[in-house]
Amino acid sequence: METRTFSDLEIYRVAEKLPSAPRLLVELGQLMRDKHLDSGDVVNLLRQDPPLVAQIIRMANSAAYGAAEPVGSLEQALAFVGFAEVHRLVGVVANVQLSAQKIRLYPIDGEKLRLNALFVAVLMEELAKWSGESPQSCYTVGLLRTIGMMALDRLAPVESGFPPYLESGQPALDEWEQKYWGMTNGQAAEKILLRWRLPKEAVAAIRYHYRPAGHAQPIIHLLALAATAAAERLYTIPGEEPYWKLTPENFARAGFDPGNFQLACKKAQRKYEQLQSAGG
């Protein structure tokens, strides 16, 4: 079949039908750039999604955080675990919401996709501490790097004749996407996340992390390294295998040596296990 073309408006309409927590995660990350941020700003934003607020309160009360007294409100959760941890928990809920979406054409189930995304996110945040990147942007990029897959999957009509990746005969995921949609999942994610006002440099990481060679921005190479680590430790998405290599260029461009990277992976593993225990 011929390559289909999809307008930006069609992609935006698909994104509007996704759960709200991923968009709120992006907005919260931008709020946290404000030095004068107070809890009222965060509360007003997150109360747009009452089930999200309920989940944050539930996780703040989990054994993972060991509250001495029950946390009964979002304000109390913010005071107890702090802004940065609430940002992480919003990401956990966003990840659960996204992984619950039905995926027809991509060769991975929601549970594996959720675990992969959570590890990439916490490792990206850990790598940011070493590299000078924004921790919130890195966490968000790691968590939402596959959102373009969900958009493309929804763009393909049920009776479209689009073959699932495993039946397509294409060697790499982005080649399959380019053939049938005329764009990659990274390009689709770029359109969605720029509309949600994630900074351009952060969005570029998702667009180019499959093929980072020649790109100078460190965050692109950080995401390639984090996705490689997640594939080695947890699950890889079939079709992504050709991209995941711990290359000298990735380390050099990201400003890491392999020893520091392995240390960051160990720290990320501990945070990953805590968030998993909290309900992620």
VEXMIVEX-744123 format. One line per field, with one value per residue (C-alpha): z negated, x negated, y negated; residue in one letter; residue number from 1. Coordinates in steps of 0.5 Angstrom, whole numbers, always signed. Layout:
BEGIN
up Z|...
east X|...
north Y|...
aa A|...
i NUM|...
END
This chain:
BEGIN
up +0|+1|-4|-8|-10|-16|-18|-24|-26|-26|-30|-35|-35|-37|-43|-45|-46|-50|-58|-61|-66|-61|-59|-66|-67|-62|-65|-72|-69|-66|-73|-77|-73|-76|-82|-86|-85|-91|-93|-90|-83|-83|-87|-82|-76|-78|-80|-73|-74|-80|-79|-78|-85|-88|-86|-88|-95|-95|-93|-98|-103|-101|-105|-100|-103|-110|-112|-120|-119|-114|-108|-106|-101|-95|-100|-105|-100|-97|-104|-106|-99|-96|-89|-86|-88|-86|-79|-79|-82|-76|-71|-75|-74|-67|-65|-68|-64|-57|-58|-59|-52|-47|-42|-36|-31|-35|-38|-46|-51|-56|-62|-59|-55|-62|-66|-60|-60|-68|-68|-62|-66|-72|-69|-65|-71|-75|-68|-69|-75|-72|-66|-68|-64|-67|-71|-70|-63|-62|-67|-62|-56|-58|-60|-54|-49|-46|-46|-38|-38|-41|-37|-30|-32|-33|-27|-23|-21|-24|-16|-14|-12|-16|-17|-24|-25|-26|-19|-15|-14|-16|-19|-24|-27|-24|-17|-18|-21|-15|-10|-12|-16|-12|-19|-25|-32|-34|-29|-32|-39|-37|-34|-40|-46|-42|-42|-50|-51|-52|-51|-44|-46|-50|-45|-40|-44|-43|-35|-34|-40|-35|-30|-35|-31|-29|-33|-38|-44|-50|-52|-45|-47|-54|-52|-47|-53|-58|-53|-51|-59|-59|-54|-57|-64|-62|-56|-49|-44|-38|-32|-37|-37|-32|-35|-42|-43|-48|-43|-45|-41|-45|-52|-49|-47|-53|-57|-61|-62|-62|-70|-72|-67|-71|-77|-75|-73|-80|-83|-78|-79|-87|-85|-80|-85|-90|-85|-83|-90|-91|-85|-79
east +0|-2|-5|+1|+0|+2|+3|+1|+8|+10|+4|+6|+13|+10|+6|+13|+16|+10|+10|+9|+3|-2|+0|+0|-7|-10|-6|-9|-16|-15|-12|-18|-23|-20|-24|-18|-13|-9|-5|+2|-1|-2|+5|+9|+5|+6|+13|+15|+15|+18|+16|+9|+9|+12|+7|+1|+4|+5|-3|-5|-2|-5|-10|-15|-15|-14|-9|-9|-2|+3|+3|+10|+9|+5|+2|+0|-3|-7|-9|-11|-15|-17|-16|-21|-18|-11|-13|-16|-9|-5|-10|-9|-1|-2|-6|-1|+5|+1|-1|+7|+8|+9|+3|+5|-1|-7|-10|-10|-5|-3|-6|-13|-12|-11|-17|-22|-19|-20|-27|-29|-26|-29|-36|-35|-34|-40|-44|-42|-45|-52|-51|-48|-41|-34|-32|-25|-26|-30|-25|-19|-23|-25|-18|-14|-19|-14|-8|-9|-8|-1|+1|-1|+2|+9|+8|+8|+15|+17|+19|+13|+9|+3|-1|-4|-11|-13|-9|-12|-18|-22|-28|-28|-22|-23|-23|-17|-14|-16|-14|-7|-6|-11|-14|-17|-14|-20|-17|-10|-12|-16|-9|-5|-10|-12|-5|-5|-10|-16|-23|-25|-32|-28|-24|-30|-32|-26|-26|-34|-35|-35|-40|-44|-51|-52|-48|-51|-46|-48|-41|-40|-46|-43|-37|-40|-44|-38|-34|-40|-41|-33|-33|-39|-36|-29|-25|-27|-21|-22|-25|-29|-35|-39|-39|-42|-49|-54|-58|-64|-61|-55|-59|-63|-57|-54|-60|-60|-65|-63|-64|-60|-55|-54|-54|-48|-45|-45|-43|-37|-35|-34|-29|-26|-25|-22|-17|-15|-14|-10|-5|-9
north +0|-7|-12|-15|-23|-26|-33|-36|-37|-30|-29|-34|-31|-24|-27|-31|-24|-21|-21|-28|-26|-26|-33|-36|-32|-37|-43|-41|-41|-48|-51|-48|-52|-58|-60|-63|-57|-55|-49|-53|-53|-46|-44|-49|-45|-38|-39|-39|-31|-29|-21|-24|-27|-21|-17|-22|-22|-14|-13|-18|-14|-8|-4|-6|-13|-11|-17|-17|-20|-19|-24|-26|-32|-34|-40|-35|-30|-36|-38|-31|-29|-35|-38|-34|-27|-30|-31|-24|-21|-25|-22|-15|-16|-18|-12|-8|-11|-11|-4|-2|-5|+1|+2|+6|+5|+4|+11|+10|+10|+4|+7|+8|+1|-2|+1|-1|-8|-8|-6|-11|-16|-15|-14|-20|-24|-21|-23|-30|-31|-29|-33|-40|-38|-40|-34|-35|-36|-29|-25|-28|-26|-19|-18|-20|-18|-13|-17|-18|-11|-11|-17|-13|-7|-11|-15|-8|-6|+1|+3|-1|+5|+2|+9|+10|+9|+16|+18|+12|+15|+8|+9|+3|-1|-8|-5|-1|-8|-12|-7|-7|-14|-18|-20|-16|-16|-21|-26|-25|-26|-32|-35|-33|-35|-42|-43|-42|-47|-42|-46|-45|-42|-37|-35|-34|-28|-24|-26|-24|-19|-13|-16|-21|-21|-28|-31|-36|-36|-32|-30|-27|-22|-22|-19|-14|-11|-11|-7|-2|-1|+0|+5|+9|+9|+10|+10|+8|+6|+11|+6|+2|+7|+4|-3|-1|-1|-4|-8|-12|-18|-17|-18|-23|-27|-26|-28|-21|-16|-9|-8|-14|-12|-5|-9|-13|-6|-3|-10|-10|-2|-4|-10|-5|+0|-5|-8|-1|+0|-6|-4|-5
aa M|E|T|R|T|F|S|D|L|E|I|Y|R|V|A|E|K|L|P|S|A|P|R|L|L|V|E|L|G|Q|L|M|R|D|K|H|L|D|S|G|D|V|V|N|L|L|R|Q|D|P|P|L|V|A|Q|I|I|R|M|A|N|S|A|A|Y|G|A|A|E|P|V|G|S|L|E|Q|A|L|A|F|V|G|F|A|E|V|H|R|L|V|G|V|V|A|N|V|Q|L|S|A|Q|K|I|R|L|Y|P|I|D|G|E|K|L|R|L|N|A|L|F|V|A|V|L|M|E|E|L|A|K|W|S|G|E|S|P|Q|S|C|Y|T|V|G|L|L|R|T|I|G|M|M|A|L|D|R|L|A|P|V|E|S|G|F|P|P|Y|L|E|S|G|Q|P|A|L|D|E|W|E|Q|K|Y|W|G|M|T|N|G|Q|A|A|E|K|I|L|L|R|W|R|L|P|K|E|A|V|A|A|I|R|Y|H|Y|R|P|A|G|H|A|Q|P|I|I|H|L|L|A|L|A|A|T|A|A|A|E|R|L|Y|T|I|P|G|E|E|P|Y|W|K|L|T|P|E|N|F|A|R|A|G|F|D|P|G|N|F|Q|L|A|C|K|K|A|Q|R|K|Y|E|Q|L|Q|S|A|G|G
i 1|2|3|4|5|6|7|8|9|10|11|12|13|14|15|16|17|18|19|20|21|22|23|24|25|26|27|28|29|30|31|32|33|34|35|36|37|38|39|40|41|42|43|44|45|46|47|48|49|50|51|52|53|54|55|56|57|58|59|60|61|62|63|64|65|66|67|68|69|70|71|72|73|74|75|76|77|78|79|80|81|82|83|84|85|86|87|88|89|90|91|92|93|94|95|96|97|98|99|100|101|102|103|104|105|106|107|108|109|110|111|112|113|114|115|116|117|118|119|120|121|122|123|124|125|126|127|128|129|130|131|132|133|134|135|136|137|138|139|140|141|142|143|144|145|146|147|148|149|150|151|152|153|154|155|156|157|158|159|160|161|162|163|164|165|166|167|168|169|170|171|172|173|174|175|176|177|178|179|180|181|182|183|184|185|186|187|188|189|190|191|192|193|194|195|196|197|198|199|200|201|202|203|204|205|206|207|208|209|210|211|212|213|214|215|216|217|218|219|220|221|222|223|224|225|226|227|228|229|230|231|232|233|234|235|236|237|238|239|240|241|242|243|244|245|246|247|248|249|250|251|252|253|254|255|256|257|258|259|260|261|262|263|264|265|266|267|268|269|270|271|272|273|274|275|276|277|278|279|280
END
